[in-house]
Amino acid sequence: MNTIMNEIVNMSISQVIMFFVVLLMGGLLGSIFFGGLWWTVHKGVISKHPVWWFLGSLILRMGIVLPGIYWVANADLLRLFICLLGFIMARFMVIRLTRLSSHASSHASSHSSSQAPSQSLSQESSEGSPPCI
């Protein structure tokens, strides 16, 4: 009886660990996909030929993510859903990190001008956009 209980406990712990690894792998794949998308948009906007950036990035990102999800899921529906949950969680993390970095860079550039910070804030609010605080 003790050996059966030990097997059940060990199996459930190994499954929890496996599901955690699958969630992390989904997050890694999502970070690659959405981080690559963010990078592509920044490069494509300033490029002379943005179509090549966007097309090449799409092919590369899909070429990494689709086989990665297929490999991580390993024909198990629960693993697929957990991997996609990590993928979607990575989307929100990349959005948050890119907004923080763009907010910090715009905030730093507004303070690097010759105006005092209070003048910069009053000028920004007079232009109709809320000040970055």
Buried (B, 14 or more C-beta within 10 A) or exposed (E): EEEEEEEEEEEEEEEEEEBEBBBBBBBBBBBBBBBBBBEBBEEBEEEEEBEEBBEEBEEEBEEBBEEBBEEBBEEEEEBBEBBBBBBBBBBEBBEEBBEEEEEEEEBEEBEEEEEEEEEBBEEBEEEEEEBBE
